[in-house]
C-alpha cells in the first residue's frame, strides 16, 4: 500500500504519540509498504531524510521546545504542511491518509479527502480529545468544537488505543466510526538481563495530571534506601522541584531526555521500580518501556493505565499517596514479587503489543477503508460535497 502518514510530532520531537507514529511507520516500511510522513521541522533536523525505509518530510515552522508544542506553533505547521502534502499528492497515488491527532493533523487529512477523495483514518492520542486533560486546552476545544466534529465525522475510522479514550470520543461525537487498536512496541529495544539497582524511576511529561506530586508525598519520611530519578520536562516541573525541596526529598531531576538517548535506556534497564501515578492516560508509552525493561510497576487504576499493564503491575487509586506508599512498601520488602511482576510485564508486552502483532490490525483496517472507498464512490462524493 501507499500510505501518507501525518504527525506533527516525530522523534526526536514529542512524547508517546510521536513514538507510535515512528514505530508504525517503520514497521509498515519493513513489510514493504510505501510510507511518506510529514511532520514539523526543528533546529538542525533535515527537511527530508529516509528513516528505516520511511520518507520523512519536515516542514518549516516555529517551535521552541522538543517536548511541547503550543497552539500558535501548531498553526504554523498547518500553514507549511498543507502545500507540502499537496505537492506529494501530485507525485504519489496514495491509498489512504493516516493522521495522528485529530488536530492539527486530522484537519489536513480532511482537506485531502475534500480535494482528492482520499480516505483517511485518525489515531487519537488523548490531548486532541475534549475533556481528556482537565487542566489544558479547554478553551481551544470549545472554540474548535464544530471543526473537530466535522473532522471526526468524515473520517473512515477514528482509532483509539484504549477503551477509556474511545468512550470519551463517543461522548462528544456519537456518530463517529470508532475502533480500538492498542499502541505497538519494539520490546527488543530494552534488555532485561541487566543488574537492577535500588532505584525508583519516573518518566513522564511534567504536568499536574501526571500525579508525581502524590508520589513525593508518599515518599515523605519513608525509610527507603532507593534513589529517586525523575525524567521529563513540562510546566509543572518547577513546582515539583519545590515540593521535593520542601519535604527534604532527595530527587535527581534529569529534565528532558531524548527518546533515543542511551542514558534513558540505561535508566530503564538498571532501575528496579517504575511509577506512573497519573490521573488520566490514553495508552502511555512510558509504561510499555518499563514493561520491556522488566521493571516492577506501580500505576493507577481506572485511568487508562490498567489497560496497558493488566495484572502485571500493582494498581493504586489516583491522587492517593497512602496507596502509593503501601505499594512501595510491598515491592521493597519482597524481591520475589518485584521480579515476578517484571517478568509478567515483559511477557504481556510481547504477547499483546509487539509491532509485529499490532501492525496486522492496522493493515486490515486500511484495506477495509480503501475497499469501502472503491465500492461506494457516490457516498464518498456526498461527503466531499458537504
N, C-alpha and C positions, 0 to 999 in steps of 0.2 A: 504494500500500500504506500501511497504518497501522503504524508501527514504534515500539516502545518501546525506546529506547536507554538503557543503564545504564553509567555510567562514573564511578567515584568521583573521578577527576581530569579536569578540563576547563579549558581555558585561562581565566584565567592560572595555574591550578594544574597541577603535574605536569610530566612530561617528554614523551618521544616518544609514549607511549600516549594522552595527552590530546589531542595534536595530530592523531593519527589519528582519534580519535572526533570531533573538530571537523570535520576535512576530509570524512570520510564522511557525517556528518550533514548538513552544509551542502550537499554535492553532491546528496544524496538529496532534500533540500528544493527545491533548484534545479530538479530534474527533475519536481517536482510531487507528491512523496510527503509524507505527513504524518509528522513525526518529533517525538516528545516525548522529552526527555533529562533524566534525573535524575542529579544529581551532588552533591558536597559544597558546603556553604556555607563562606564565608570572610569575613574582615573587610571590611565595606563593600560586598560584592558583593550585588546584588539577589536576592531569593528567587525571583523569576520575571522572565524577560525573553525577548524574541524576538531570536534571533541569526541573521541571514541566513536567516530562514524557519524556524528550529528553535525550538521552545518549550523553554526551558531552565528546569528547576526545581531550585533549590538548597535542600537540607535542612539544618537546624541541626545542627552537630556541633562537636567540639573538634578544632581543627587549628592548629598553631603556625606551620609553615613552608609556603611555597608549593611548594617543590621536593621535599619529602619528607613521607611520611605514616607514622606508627607504627602498630603493630597495635592498641593501645588506641584511637587516633584513628579507625582504620577501623571498629572495633566501634561507635563512636558513630554513624558513618554508617549502618551496618546498622540500628540501632535507629530512626533517624529516617527512613530511606529506605523501609522496607517499608510503613508506614502511608500515605506519600505515593503510592507506587506502587499500592497497593490502591484509594486514592481515585481515581487516574487511570483505573484499570481499570473502575471503575463509570461513568466518563464516556465512555470511548472503547472501541470494539471493535477491539482491536489484532489484526493478523495474526500478528505474531511479536515476540519479545523478542530484542534483540541486546545481550549483555553484553560489556563489555570487562574482561578479567581474570577468571580462573576464581574467584578470591577477591579481594575480597569480593563483586563484582557477580554472579558466577555463582550464589552462594547465593540471592540474591533471585530470579533467573530460574528457578531450580529450584523455589522455593516457589510462584511464579506458575504453573508447569506443574502442580504438585500441586493448587493452589487452583482454577485456571480452565482447565486443559488447554491452556495457551498454549505452543506450541513455542518453543524458544529455541536460539540459536547463541551461541557464545562465541569472542571473539578472545583468544588467549593472547598475552601480551606479554613473557614472559621470567621476571620475578621471581615470577610466580604458578605457575611450574612447578618441582617439586623438582629440585635439582641444577643449575639454571641458574646460580645465583650461589653459588659455594662459600664465600663469606665471610659471607653473611647468610641469615636465616630458616630455618636448618637445623632448629632445634628446632620452630618453628611448623609447618613442612611435615610433620615426623614426627608431631606431635600431631594435625594436621588431615587426615592421610592418608585415613582412611575417608570423611570428608566430601568431600574432594577427588575421590576415585574415584567417589562417588555422583553428584556434580555433573557430572563429565565423561561418565560412562556414560549418563546420561539426556539429555544434550544431543543435539539433532538433528545438529549438527556442531560440532567444535572447529576453529576457523580458526587456522592457524599462518602467519605471514608468511614463514617460511624453512624449508628442509629440515632445518636443524640443530635448530630448535625442535620440528618435527614428530617427529623421531626421539626427542627427549627425552620428549615427551608419550607416544609409543607405548611407550617403555620402561617407564613407570610405569603406563600404562593401555592395554594392547594391544587391548582390546575396543572402545575409543573410535573413533567415526567421525571421521576427520580429513580436512582438505583444506587446501591451501596457496593463500593469496591474499596477494600482497605488499602492503605499505603503498602508499597513493597519495600524491600530492604535487601541489600547485599551483605549477608552476615559474614562473608569471608573477609570483610574489611577489618574485623577485630579477631584477636586471638584470645583464647581462654586459658591456655597453659602458661600463664604468667603469674609470678608471685604477687599475691594481693597484700596491700598494706592496710594498716588501720586508718582508713580514710573514708570520710563521708563526702560524696560528690553531688553537687547540684549543677546542672547545665540547662540554662533557660534564658529567654529574654527577661530582663529585669523589669517586670510590670507588677502592679499591685495584685492582680488576679492570680499570679503565679504562686502566691502564698508563702514565699520564702520567709517572710516576717514571722509566720507561725512556727516554722522550723526553728528559727532563732529563739523564739520564746520557749519551745520545747527543750532546747539545749541549755537554757539558762540554769546554771548550778548543777547540771547533770554530770556526775563524775565519770567521764569517759576519757580514754587516752587516745582518741581518734583525732586526726587532723580534719579540718573542715575546709573544703575547697569549693568555691563558687565561681562558675564560668558563665559569662554573659554580660551584656550591657543593656541599657534602657533607661527610661525616665525615672524609674523607681530606685535605681542603684544608689544615689546619694542618701536616700532615706534608709536603705538597708545598711549602708556603711555606718550611719549614725546610730541605728538600733544596736548593731553589733558592738559599737564603741560604748554605748550607754550601759549595756548589761555585762560588759567585760568579756565578750566572747572573742576568742582569737580566730578570726576567719581570714583565709587567704583569698582575696578577690583577684581573679585573673582578667576580668574585663572580657572583651570580645576576642575569641579565638576562631580563626578561620575553620570552615568545615573540614578542610583537608589538612589541618595542622597536625604534624606528628606529635606535638606536645599534648593536644587534646586527645588524640588516640591513646597516648601513654597514660594519661589521667584515667581514662575509662578502664583500660586493661589492668591497671595496678591498684585501683580503688576497690574497696570491699562492699560498700553500701551506696546505693544511689537513691536520692529522694526527689520526688516531684510532687509538692503539696498543693497543686493548683486547684483553683475554684472552678475552672471551666477549660476544657480542652476539646480539640477535634480528634486528632489521632497523632499524638506527639512523637516526632521522630527521635527526640532525645531518649524517650523510653525504649524505643527499638534499638538505639545504640547501646544503651545499658544492658538490654537483653542479649545482644550479640556478644558483649564483653563478659557475660556471665556474672553480672553483679546481683547481689540480693537487693530487691527493690521495695521501697515504701512509696505508695502513691495513694491517691484519693478515689473513693468510690462515688458513683453517680455523677461523674464529671466528664466522661469520655475516656478517661484513663483505663478504667476497668476493661473496656472492650479490647484494649491492646494487650494487657498483661494477663487477663483471665485469672486463673487461680495460681499463677506463678509469681505472686508478689503478696506483700502484706498491704491490705487496703484499710484506709482510715477515713474518717469523716473530714471533709474540707473545713478549714478555719478552726481546727481543733488541736491545739498544741499538746493537750494531755494525751490524746490518742497517738499522736506522732511520737511522743516521749515513750509511751508504753511499747510501741512497735520497735523503737530503737533499743530499748532495754531487752526485748526478746531476742533481737538479732545479735547484739553484742554479747549476750550471755550464752548463746547456743551456736557454736561454729558449724555444727552439722546442719542446722536449719538454714543458715546462710548459704552453705554450699549447695544444699538441695534446691533452694529457691533459684540460685544462679543457674544450675543445670536445667531446671524446668523452664526457666525463661528462655534460654538459648534454644531448647528443643521446641518450644511453642513458636518461636520466631521462624525456625527452619521449616516447620510443618505447615504454617499458615500464611506467612508474609514474605517469603523469598520472592524476588522478582521473577524467577522462572515460573512460579505458580501464578502470581498476580497478573503478569502481562497477558496471559491467555484470556483472562476475563476482559481486559481492555480490548483485545483484538476481536473477540466475539461481539462486544458492544459496537465497535467501529463497523463491523460487517453488517450488523442488523440495521444500523443507522443509514449506511450507504445503500443497502438493499431497499430500504423503505423510500429513500430519496429517488432511486431509479424507477421504482414501481408506482410512485404517486407524484408525478410531476405537477399535476394540476393542484394538488393540495399544497405542494411547496410554493407554487406561484402565488397562491392565495395568501400565504404568509408574507411573501415579499411585498405584494400589493398593499397589504395592511400597513 
